[in-house]
Amino acid sequence: MIVVTGGTGNVGRSLVRILAAAGERVTATSRGISAADVPEGVRHGAADLADIESLRPLLDGADALFLQNGGPSAHLLNPWDITGAAKSAGVGRVVLLSSLGVVTRPDSASHGDTARGFEDAVRESGLDWTILRPGGFASNAFAWVPSVRERRAIAAPFADTGLPVVDPDDIAEVAAAALREEGHAGHVYELTGPALNTPRELAAAIGAALGEPVRFVEQTRAEAHAEMARFMPEPVVETTLDILGEPTPEEQRISPDVERVLGRAPRSFADWAARNAAAFR
């Protein structure tokens, strides 16, 4: 059995579907998860990674664990408790969803310190481990849904600075391979899309998927900061804006790892936009 934490998230939801379609026994966990959130035949259970006792019963009988690092709440979690509980339950393999920022922004609290702590706990767990380090998610574009629906407009800073955003479904497929197949233990995979995409180009791709123009408005850094600070902690806002505005060469590098694992090129942002166009209508 494979336990998927964050089973209703951008990566976890797709991963659960992929594993179930492959005939694997799957347990999906998340806070407040219900049968409506998972495919038929998938076991589900509410668990809070900050409350290790809520997770223990769901790990019973599991062979492998997909561990997402908690996202914005990661600093509240104890990854050593999580990996310890997995090992005690008899789990033999863990795949960690980490972040490229572990290596590109090691001095940031969220990307460096917290995410690095998860990686250290996984490496030292005694389990077979694989670490996934994606860059920016294509699905971050969902933040633009209200403005696209209401005004057919997108506002973002750093209009012509590109990053190789990755499709969450590609991350999920790599995770499924690492959970199901031999040969991935001890590997760290950096996951990106196939090309650099600027915010202006992302807006154009969403417009193409809708079949009508989407106007792009470039924000100043201050304007973007004020908007992002409404839902993100201050240090995360600053680091995110640094990445968007002054990416390092490593953050703009197009990694071969998706193709190396899956035997095909990663999906483009245009592919993602076409599949998710309905959300923007």
N, C-alpha and C positions, 0 to 999 in steps of 0.2 A: 504494500500500500504506500502511496505517496501523499504526504500532507503538504498542502499549499497554504501558506499564510498570506494574508492580504488577498484572499480569494475573490474579492469583488473589485480589486483595483485594476488599473490600466493593463498591467502585465498579468496579474494573477487570474483575472477573469478569462483571458485568452488561454493561459496555460492550463487551467482546469478543463476548458473545452477541448484543447488539443490532447491532453492525457486521456480524458474520457473517451474521445473518439478512437484513440489507439487501443482501447480495451483495458486500460489500467484501472485498478481500484484507487479511488481518489477521495481524500477528505479535504474539503475547502473550509478554511477558517477565516473569520473576520469578526469585528465587533458588530453585533446585530444582524448577522447573516441569516437568511431564511432559505427555504426550499426554492422560492421563486428566483433566487439569485444564481442558482447553479443548474447544470443540465440534469436531466432525469438519470437516476442511478448514482449520483454523486452524493456521498455522505457530507453533511455540513454541520458545523458547530460554532457557536459564538465563543470567541476567545480574545482576550486582550493581552498582547505581548508584554504589557507592563505588569500583568498578574499571572505569574508563571503557573499557579495552581489551576487556572482556567484552561491552560494549554495541555497540561499533563494527560488528562483522559483522552484527548484527541490524538496523542502521539502513540498510544498503545497499539501495537501490531504494525507500526509503520516501518518501512524499510528505508525510506528516503524523505527528505524535508526540503522544501523550497522556502527560504527565509528571506523576506523582504525586510529591509533595515529600519522600518518604522517611519520613513519619510520625515515630515516636520516634527513628529513626536519622538524621533530616534533618541534624543538626549535623555528621555525619560526611561529608557529601557536598559536592562542589564543583559548584554548579549551572552555573557558567560553563564548566566542562569538558563538561558534558552538552550544553548548548545549542551549544557550539562543535563538538562531534562531530556533532550533528544537522545543523548548517549545512554542515559539510564533506561529509557524506554526501548532500547535495542535498535535505534536508527543507525544505519551504517554509512549513509551518504547525505551530504548537505550541499545545496546550491544556494549561494548567497547573491542577492541582488544588491550590489554596492553602487559606487559612483565613480566616474572618471576623475572627479574632483579630489579623490584620495591622493592621486599623484600630481594633478595639475594645480590644486589649491590646498596644499598640505597645512598651511597656517590658518585656514578658516575653521571656525568652530564646527560647522555642520558638515562641510565637505571633507575636511581633514580629520579633526580630532574624533568626532563621533563615528563617522563611517570607517575610519581606520580601526577604531575599537572593535567594531563588528568583524572586520577582516581578521584582526588578531585573534579574536575568540574562535572564529571558524578554523583558522589555521592550526590553532593549538588544541582543538577539541578532541583529537584522536580519531575523528571521522574522516572518511574520504571526502574531500571538499573541492568545489569549483567556485570561482568567484567571477561574477559578471559585472563589468564596469561600463555601463552605457553613458553616453553623453546626453545632450538634451533630447527630450521626448517630442516626437511629432505631435502627440496628443496634448502638449501644452497649448496648442492652438485652440483648444476648446475654450480657453479664457476669452477668445474673441467672439464666441457665439452670440452673445447679446447684441454687440455692436453690428455684427454682420446681419443678423436678423432684422434689427430695427432700422439701420441706416445704410446697409451695404458698405460699411467702412471699417477699417482696422487702423488703430493707432499703436505705434510701437517706436522705441528708440533705435538708434544705430541702424538706419534703414538699409545701408549697403555693406554691412559687416556680416559675413557668412559663417555658419556653423553646420556641421554634417548631422543634422537631427536624425534620430533613429526611430523607426516604426516600433511601437511596443509589441506588435505581433511578432516581429523578428526576434525581439528579446525573449518572448515566450517560447518560440520555436527552439532557440538555442538552449534555453532552460530545460525544455522537455528532452532534448537530446542528452544533455548532461545528466539528467535524472534517470534516464532509461538505458543509456548506452555505456559500454566500457570505453576507457581511453581518455576520459576527461578529468580524472582525479588529479589534483595538483596544478590545474591550469587556471590562468587568469585571462579572461577574454574581454577585450575592449570592443564595445559594440557601437557602431555609428551607421549612418546612412551612406549612400553611394556618392554623394556630392555635397559641396557647400551650398547652403541656401540662405539668402539674406531675408530679413523680414519683408522687404518689398516683394521679393520673389514668392514668399509664402502666401502673401495676400493675393498675388496674381494666380497662384495655383488653386487657391480656394475659389476665386472667381471663375476660373476655367471649369472647376468641378460643378459649380452652380449654373454655368452657362450664361453668366452675366457679370459685368464688371464689379469689382470690389475696390473702392477707393482707399488708397493708403495715405495716412497722415503721420509724418515723422514727429515723435515727441522729443522733447529735451530730456536729458537725464533726470533733471529735477521733477519734471512732470511724471515720468515713469516711476520714479522713486515714490512720489506721493500716492500713486495708484496702487503700487505693489505693497506698500506699507500697510494698507488696509487689511491684508490677509496673510502677510508674511512677517516673521520676526526681523528686526532691523539688521542684524548681521547677515541674514540670508539674503535680504534685499541687496545689500551692498555687494556681496560676493556674486550674486546673480547678474547684477548690472556690470560688474567688472568682466565677467565671462562674456556677456553679450556685446560689450563695447570694446574690450581690449583682450580678446582671446589669445591664449598662448599658442605657439605652433602645435603643441600636443593636442590642444582643444580643437584645432582646425584640421588635424590629421585624419585622413580617411582610413579606417582600420580594415584589414582584410579578414577579420575574425568571423564575421557573420558568414561570409562565403566559405571560409575554411571549415566551419562546423556544418553548415547546411548544404554545401555544394551548389549554391546559387548566389547571385548578387543580392545585396540587401534591397528592400523595397524603397522607392523614392517617396518624397513627400507628396508628390502628385498622386501616387498610388493611394497613400493614406487619405488624402483629401477626397478622392473619388469614392472611396469606401464609406467615408463619413459625411458626405455632402448633405445628407438628410438633416443632420444636426444643425446645419447652418441656414436651412431654408426658412 
